[in-house]
C-alpha cells in the first residue's frame, strides 16, 4: 500500500513541476501542492504502521473507535 502511495506522490511531483513551468497556473499549482502534502502525510503514516507491524484494519480501529 505504501508502494502505491509513493508512486502517487511521484506523479503529483511531476505534475507540480510541469505546472510551475506554465503561465497562469497558480491555482492548479497550489491545489496539487496541497494534495501532495496530504499524500505524503498518508505515506508517512503507512510507513509508521509498517514499522510498528500493524495492519491497516488495526489502524482504522485505532483512528475511528
Secondary structure by P-SEA (a helix, b strand, c coil): caaaaaaaaaaaaaaaaaaaacccaaaaaaaaaaaaaaaaaaaaaaaaaaaacccaaaaaaaacc
